[in-house]
Amino acid sequence: MDPAHFITAARVFEKRPDAPAMVLGRALKLYEVELSSVDLAVEEKLPPADRAVLQLAQALGAVTAADVRAYLGLGPELSPHIVARLTKIGLLRASSIAPRVTSARQVEHVQIDCEPGLSLTEAGAEALAAGARVIIRQRSLRLLMSADPLVVVSVLSRPMHARARGDLPLPPTEVPKPLQALDAVLRASRQARFEALGLDDTLTDIPGGERIEGRLLGCSLGAPYEVRLASENLEAWLLIAVHTAPMDPLTPRLHTAISRRGETELRPLVHIHPFAALPSWLHGLRDVDKILHDAGMRLLAPAALPPFPVLADGTQLLELLGPGDEPAPVWRALPDPGDGFLARVHLRGIPTSTEAAHDALFTFLSRRPNALRTGLARALAITWEKLCSFWSWSDAAPPDITTVHERLWAQPALRGVLCAGRLERDLVAPYLAEVRHD
């Protein structure tokens, strides 16, 4: 699995206004599951003949094949066939009452029996009102799945990679336990299926499932399915965005999501309890303190809130202040946190000393040549104020302007803007002030 794919997906979380404290990721072991037949409830427009029979049943209270032939003229063969089919799909049912006597003119003279007929079911009344009926269709289905956690990653639109390569299905003893009872899970109630698998009535929320029409009812009764190891070209990550609160332990504001290779759009997995997905080494803010310490970083205070303030100096401090011309929190990878996870943590660099703070100041001033062009003193005051605000410092003093000028003058690339700033201060500004006074 390519860690670059984890970083790409994690950045979706990192760019949000409510950025988390940490993003964890674990590559999933994937399986290609081929279901030979699933039942889908599909809504289709009522054929005119079916609508006419249902309307007749509604008008008469109950209907027989003879009534259909007599009043609709559908013939001796078609009439019983339509009545039988509507009964089979649950739109008509046997009734204990006989059809009402009516003075309506018969299209075809037929001896009307007084035997009990068939009346509309609730589904039949709904179909008549909507002008559509629900039928059950069977089709094969190919899924890309993870067993830990149990989740459908995508619906495969083409013949499965593993099958195309000629890979044999896994023997029953090697099929992961969560996938061994997949047919039972799919045929469970809507609530039970969602809690176990995250699948709702339709597959439209699953990548590739938007082309599958109908409401999923589950595996067809007795239909077999095969499980194969997925191709290495297929990849998915389980991502956990960890948010924290002022108190230990971690709050339940975790966001578990699936990211497919090559796609940065994340799909929330609301059926998975976030705490169940957390690795064993992360339970609270004190764990974060230990993790950062093991990575060679020291928190300003135990159980501090994110972006975690990390004490640093020199090059490390500059890295933790970001590459821009103003200080900003950064994201850094944690080295091999364990349990197969990769992790990125939100950090904020804090100087270990006044000297380290001054060194950072010189660097940020050198990144703002346009500010230096308007005057060193003003640029110094603004930049130092921003740094102190970022560090939550209130009483630290910047270096004197002579020292700042010497440090910046040592960089040949800045000498031109420093001269321009001196010109602005000594000549341009006094001249403009004199002109305005006159």
RAVEN-V875039 format. One record per pair of residues at least 12 apart in sequence whose ideal C-beta (glycine too) atoms are under 8 Angstrom apart, sorted by sequence separation. I is the first residue (numbers start at 1). J is the second residue. D is the distance in whole Angstrom. If there is no record, write none. Layout:
BEGIN
I;J;D
I;J;D
END
This chain:
BEGIN
56;68;7
68;80;8
143;155;6
144;156;6
185;197;6
202;214;7
242;254;6
243;255;8
256;268;7
257;269;6
298;310;7
299;311;7
320;332;8
332;344;7
371;383;7
10;23;4
66;79;8
99;112;8
142;155;7
143;156;7
186;199;8
202;215;6
203;216;6
241;254;7
255;268;7
256;269;5
289;302;5
297;310;5
298;311;5
319;332;8
331;344;5
332;345;6
405;418;7
65;79;5
68;82;7
141;155;7
142;156;4
201;215;5
202;216;6
240;254;6
241;255;4
289;303;7
297;311;8
331;345;7
365;379;6
384;398;4
10;25;6
53;68;6
56;71;6
65;80;4
68;83;6
201;216;6
240;255;7
288;303;8
297;312;7
331;346;6
332;347;6
365;380;7
368;383;7
9;25;7
56;72;6
98;114;5
239;255;8
240;256;6
241;257;8
256;272;5
286;302;7
292;308;7
330;346;8
331;347;7
98;115;7
142;159;8
199;216;7
239;256;7
240;257;8
285;302;8
286;303;6
329;346;6
330;347;6
381;398;8
65;83;5
98;116;6
99;117;5
142;160;5
238;256;7
239;257;5
256;274;5
285;303;4
292;310;7
329;347;6
330;348;8
365;383;6
380;398;6
6;25;4
53;72;7
64;83;7
97;116;6
98;117;6
238;257;8
239;258;7
255;274;7
284;303;8
285;304;8
329;348;5
330;349;8
361;380;8
364;383;5
52;72;5
63;83;7
96;116;6
97;117;8
238;258;7
239;259;6
254;274;3
288;308;7
6;27;8
53;74;8
95;116;6
237;258;7
254;275;7
256;277;5
380;401;6
94;116;7
95;117;6
97;119;7
236;258;6
237;259;5
252;274;6
307;329;4
327;349;8
361;383;6
364;386;8
49;72;8
95;118;6
236;259;7
252;275;7
254;277;8
361;384;6
364;387;7
94;118;6
95;119;4
236;260;5
254;278;7
377;401;6
380;404;6
49;74;6
93;118;6
193;218;8
235;260;7
236;261;7
376;401;6
1;27;4
92;118;4
93;119;6
235;261;4
361;387;6
92;119;7
234;261;7
239;266;7
320;347;5
360;387;7
92;120;7
93;121;5
148;176;7
150;178;4
250;278;8
320;348;7
321;349;5
376;404;7
49;78;7
53;82;5
63;92;8
91;120;7
92;121;7
147;176;4
150;179;8
320;349;3
376;405;6
53;83;7
91;121;6
147;177;8
148;178;7
186;216;7
187;217;7
188;218;7
319;349;7
357;387;7
87;118;6
90;121;6
147;178;5
187;218;3
238;269;8
318;349;8
50;82;7
54;86;7
67;99;6
86;118;8
91;123;6
92;124;6
147;179;5
186;218;4
187;219;6
250;282;8
317;349;5
376;408;8
49;82;6
53;86;6
62;95;4
71;104;6
90;123;5
91;124;4
186;219;5
250;283;7
316;349;8
327;360;8
61;95;8
73;107;4
90;124;7
145;179;7
240;274;6
249;283;6
250;284;6
317;351;6
357;391;7
57;92;6
62;97;5
64;99;6
71;106;6
72;107;7
73;108;5
83;118;6
150;185;8
183;218;7
249;284;4
250;285;7
317;352;8
50;86;6
61;97;6
62;98;7
63;99;6
70;106;4
71;107;6
91;127;6
183;219;4
242;278;8
248;284;4
249;285;7
357;393;8
372;408;7
54;91;6
62;99;5
70;107;7
182;219;8
240;277;6
248;285;5
308;345;7
310;347;5
312;349;5
327;364;7
361;398;6
54;92;8
61;99;6
62;100;8
70;108;6
86;124;7
240;278;7
248;286;6
308;346;7
309;347;8
310;348;7
312;350;7
313;351;6
326;364;7
361;399;7
53;92;8
60;99;4
61;100;5
69;108;6
70;109;7
238;277;7
295;334;6
306;345;8
307;346;4
308;347;5
309;348;5
310;349;6
311;350;5
312;351;7
313;352;5
317;356;6
321;360;6
325;364;7
357;396;6
365;404;7
60;100;5
70;110;4
183;223;7
242;282;7
295;335;6
306;346;5
307;347;6
308;348;7
309;349;8
310;350;7
311;351;8
312;352;7
313;353;7
351;391;7
358;398;7
50;91;8
59;100;8
69;110;5
244;285;6
307;348;4
309;350;5
311;352;5
350;391;6
358;399;5
60;102;6
70;112;6
91;133;7
183;225;6
292;334;8
313;355;8
314;356;7
317;359;8
318;360;6
325;367;4
348;390;7
354;396;6
362;404;7
366;408;6
372;414;7
376;418;7
379;421;8
59;102;8
182;225;7
291;334;6
313;356;4
317;360;6
321;364;8
324;367;7
325;368;5
361;404;8
365;408;6
66;110;5
89;133;7
244;288;8
312;356;8
373;417;5
66;111;7
67;112;7
152;197;7
314;359;7
318;363;6
362;407;5
366;411;6
369;414;7
372;417;4
376;421;5
66;112;6
89;135;6
150;196;6
151;197;7
152;198;7
291;337;6
313;359;7
362;408;7
372;418;6
375;421;5
376;422;8
66;113;6
89;136;8
150;197;6
151;198;6
152;199;6
370;417;8
373;420;5
374;421;6
64;112;8
155;203;6
179;227;6
366;414;6
369;417;5
372;420;8
373;421;6
377;425;8
64;113;6
372;421;5
375;424;6
376;425;8
67;117;7
297;347;7
300;350;5
374;424;6
375;425;5
64;115;6
155;206;6
157;208;5
176;227;8
373;424;7
154;206;6
155;207;7
156;208;7
175;227;5
291;343;8
64;117;4
154;207;4
155;208;4
207;260;6
292;345;7
62;116;7
63;117;5
64;118;7
152;206;5
153;207;8
154;208;5
155;209;4
157;211;7
291;345;8
375;429;8
62;117;3
63;118;6
154;209;8
248;303;6
282;337;8
62;118;6
63;119;8
155;211;8
207;263;7
281;337;6
60;117;7
62;119;5
155;212;6
169;226;4
170;227;5
281;338;5
288;345;7
61;119;6
169;227;6
170;228;6
279;337;7
280;338;8
281;339;7
169;228;6
170;229;7
246;305;7
279;338;7
280;339;6
327;386;7
57;117;8
168;228;8
207;267;7
279;339;4
326;386;6
327;387;6
57;118;7
167;228;5
206;267;8
244;305;6
57;119;6
58;120;6
167;229;7
205;267;7
244;306;6
279;341;5
328;390;8
57;120;5
327;390;4
327;391;8
163;228;7
54;120;6
162;228;4
165;231;7
57;124;7
58;125;7
162;229;6
160;228;7
162;230;6
161;230;7
162;231;6
321;390;8
54;124;6
58;128;7
161;231;4
141;212;7
198;269;6
161;233;7
198;270;7
54;127;7
55;128;7
161;234;7
198;271;4
54;128;5
197;271;7
198;272;7
196;271;7
195;271;6
51;128;7
137;214;6
194;271;6
51;131;7
46;127;6
136;217;7
46;128;7
138;220;5
50;133;7
153;236;5
46;131;6
45;131;6
46;132;6
144;230;6
45;132;5
46;133;5
44;132;6
43;132;5
44;133;6
149;238;7
43;133;7
144;234;6
146;236;7
43;134;5
44;135;6
42;134;7
144;236;8
146;238;8
41;134;5
42;135;6
41;135;7
42;136;8
41;136;6
42;137;5
40;136;7
39;136;5
40;137;5
39;137;8
40;138;8
39;138;6
40;139;7
38;138;7
37;138;5
38;139;6
37;139;7
38;140;8
37;140;6
38;141;5
36;140;6
35;140;6
153;258;6
34;140;7
35;141;4
154;260;6
34;141;8
35;142;7
151;258;6
153;260;6
34;142;5
35;143;7
33;142;7
34;143;8
32;142;7
33;143;5
32;143;7
33;144;8
32;144;6
33;145;5
31;144;8
32;145;8
30;144;6
31;145;5
30;145;7
31;146;7
30;146;6
31;147;6
29;146;7
28;146;4
29;147;7
151;269;6
29;148;7
28;148;8
149;269;7
151;271;8
151;272;7
30;153;7
149;272;5
32;156;7
28;153;7
34;160;6
149;276;8
32;160;4
149;277;7
32;161;7
34;163;7
32;162;5
32;163;7
31;170;8
31;176;7
33;179;7
31;179;6
35;183;8
38;186;7
33;182;7
35;186;8
42;213;6
43;214;8
40;212;7
42;214;4
40;213;7
41;214;6
42;215;8
40;214;3
41;215;4
40;215;7
40;216;6
41;217;6
39;216;8
40;217;7
38;216;7
39;217;4
38;217;8
39;218;6
38;218;7
39;219;7
38;219;6
39;220;5
37;219;7
38;220;6
37;220;4
35;219;6
36;220;8
38;223;7
37;223;4
36;223;5
35;223;7
36;224;5
36;225;6
35;225;5
36;226;8
34;225;6
33;225;6
34;226;5
33;226;7
33;227;5
34;228;8
32;227;8
33;228;8
31;227;5
32;228;5
31;228;7
32;229;8
31;229;6
32;230;5
30;229;8
31;230;6
32;231;8
30;230;4
32;234;8
30;234;6
30;235;8
30;236;6
27;235;7
28;236;5
27;236;8
28;237;7
27;237;6
28;238;6
26;237;7
27;238;8
25;237;5
26;238;5
25;238;7
25;239;5
24;239;7
25;240;8
23;239;6
24;240;4
23;240;7
23;241;5
24;242;7
22;241;8
23;242;7
22;242;4
20;241;4
21;242;6
20;242;5
21;243;6
20;243;5
21;244;5
18;243;8
13;239;7
9;237;6
13;241;5
10;239;7
5;235;6
9;239;6
28;258;8
6;237;6
5;237;7
2;235;7
6;239;8
1;235;6
20;255;7
1;237;8
13;255;7
12;259;8
9;259;4
12;264;5
6;259;8
11;264;8
12;265;8
13;266;8
26;279;8
5;259;7
12;266;6
24;278;8
9;264;6
24;279;7
5;261;5
8;264;6
5;262;8
9;266;7
24;282;7
2;261;8
22;282;8
22;288;7
21;288;7
21;305;8
22;306;8
21;306;4
20;306;8
21;307;8
21;308;7
23;331;8
24;337;8
26;339;8
27;340;7
26;340;5
26;341;5
25;341;7
26;342;7
14;331;5
24;341;5
25;342;5
24;342;7
25;343;7
24;343;5
11;331;8
23;343;7
10;331;8
22;343;6
23;344;5
22;344;7
22;345;5
21;345;7
22;346;7
21;346;5
7;333;8
20;346;7
19;346;6
14;344;7
14;346;8
10;344;5
6;342;5
7;344;7
3;342;6
END
